[in-house]
Amino acid sequence: AVTRGVAGALEQLARCDSGRAALLRSGVPACVRLLEDESDEVKLHALSVLEDVASDDQGKRKLLEAKAASVLVSLAKESGTVTVRRRSNDILCKLSNLQSEASALIAAGAVLPLVNILRDSSECEQASAIAALRRLTCGSETSGGQQAAVDAGCVGLLVQLLGPGTWPAQSDAMHVLHNLVSCDCTRSSVASDVGAIAACVGVLRASSDAEVRALAAATLACVAEAGSRAQIVAAGGIDALSPLLSSENGACRQQASRALNSAADDVSSHSALASSLPALVTLAGSASDEARASAMGTVHKLCGGDDGAARGALASSGAAVSLLLLELSGGAAEQASAMASLHSLSASKEALATVVGSGGAQVLVGVLSGGLPEPSVRRRAAAVVSRLSAPPHSEAVASAGGAEALVGALSLGERAVTRGVAGGRGGLGR
């Protein structure tokens, strides 16, 4: 009875500034010990006191110094009284705001009860728990927050919460999923979950929030890089990501381009990517855009693939071919990639016509005649110029100095090049 009375009195005093200040000086450990009392009434009084104490960072630190985290976790998991569990979780959520002490909360086991809130609590309680989990899973892998969340079944619960419909805490939920897929030790748990992939695709299609869409794209990029490219294609991820290439939001463009570039390693994506070629070319041609490199990488992968739709789109695209020709004026790596792509496309008569129509004969002859490119670049240039030398493009190549360049290419000394050059010169001779 005395303990109940004292606990009730402390609850009242904690609501005054002077009473709270006194508790901060020396009373927090005693209040934490009250949480271990057999009476739920005493526990609830103590929880009210600790809620007031945790209203600022100083109070949060005092609670953690008094080892309150482990006691609160125990109550949140094991108390038979719903109100005790709920209020214990509320304080754990408050403590998670002290980012510098996140590791202490994780070590105390706070992640599991917070994940459990996602199973059957109110929307408001779920939102608070998700925000706390976002903070507890954003640290380094060694903190253990990500692994604890996965072990508690967080991925499946996030998938449910990110399903159809609007959820107020969608941004925090996407942050948590991205935190898990960004961590080496938990990446596979997300990447292997087809439900998580489908949830991200659904967010891309339904959300109007640029930050949330960028997070969904970044999550799919990590999933693709982990090897689940075919699963992204099967879930409709290519079509969902492609519109972001033209987004006004830089993070959306960057993450979508990154995801598509990785997905393009799987040839099953190329047919869907064909319809995105105009946006990819525009992005790849934007010298100042951070998404440029990955967009250019996707274009190269489409050139090197064997998908009919993708190769047809490239062969008829003056913008794509002009971009590749422009890359030939770049550094050694850019020249090598561009020449490999042009060489691959030049097997198509339609592509040859596009190359000539884009002023490519003069550019390629210049590459073949110049002394700077790597031998492999010149060999491929010789092959492309040789193919261009056949009718109806012979005159364009001859006017650009193709005959002289092909004669010079004989010095490369490779039999395949010699055969190609001989055929090319034959075309120009006519």
Phi, psi and omega in degrees: 000319179296317181298317179299317180296315180296317181298318179295321180293319179298325178299318179292317182292328182295343181276349176262150182300315182291322179293318179296319180298321179295319179296321179295328181290318187207358189260352186296313180304320180295320179294324177296320179297331178296337179294344181264003178293150182291335185277126175296330179296317178295317178303316182293322175299314182295321179296322177297318178299313184291331174297317178293319179298323184279014183283348175219172185296323179300314180296320179299317179297320179298320179296316181292323177297329180274010178061036181288333187302312183294324178292317179296320178297317179300315179294319182295330181269325196242345182298139178277359181253121184303317183296322178295315179299314183296315183287330174295317177296322179302318180290322177300320177298318178297317181296331181293343177292343178273083190302327181294343182249017183301321182298326179293319177295317180297316179297330180281353178092022186290338185295317184302307180297329178292320176295321180298332178299330183290348185282317188207019181270178180290162181300322180295316179294321178297320180297319179294320180293319180296319179298319178294318179295325176302317181288326183277350180248008183263359182276192180290161180302327183290344179292333178087357183295318181295313180296321179298321180294316179296316180299332181276359179088025186294325186299311180298323179291322177297321179301316179297317184286338178266009181290189183305145181105167181262132179233127186304327184262026183302321180298313179296322179297318178292324177299316180297313180299320178293321176301320182290320182282342179277348183266131183304320187282344181239000183303315184295332180295329176274314185296333181269359183262105182296333177294321178294320178296315179296324179296318178296318178298319179297321178296318179300323183280327190258333186279145174255002182271117184298321180296317181294319180294321177296321177295319179296319178294318179296322178295316178295327176298315178295320179298316179296317180293338177277355175111357183268048184289315181298325179292324177294317179299314182297330181276001181082021184293329181295313179294329180284327181281326189304318180300336181289342178298335180254012182293151174284346182272121184298321179295322177298313180300314184296313184288323177294318179297319178297316181295317181293324179297318178289319179299330182293348173294340176260118186296343179293346179275344192294323180298316179292325180291339182303322181287345179267002186303314180303317180291321178297316181294318178299316181292318181293336180271359180269099189300331185265355184277134181294341181274359187301311187299316181289326176295318178296321178300321179294319178301315179298319180294324176294322178295323183275354180274182181238020178285127184298318182295317181293315182292326176295318179295320179292317183298329183262001185265106176297326180294318180294315180294319179298323178296317179296320178295322179295325180297337180293346178266004181272203180286180185300318181294318179295318178300315183297316180294316181296319182291324177297319180292316179296322178297318179296316181290333186291355174288346180261130178298323179296320179295321179299318178296321179293321178299312180295317179296339180264011181078021185287335181300314181293320180296313183292322176296322178296320177296317182293327182275336185287162182260352187278321187298157175296152179305322181296325178292317180294323179298315180292323177299319179299320180294318181292316179298322177299317179293324179291338187287346178284154176305146008265016186256006185304315184297319180297319180290317180297318181295334180274001181090024184297323182298312180298319181295322180291323176300317178296328181292341178299337181290347178293336168074013179261139186300318181297320179294318181299315178299316180296318180295318180300318178294321180295317180293327176298318179295319180290329180294335178275000000 
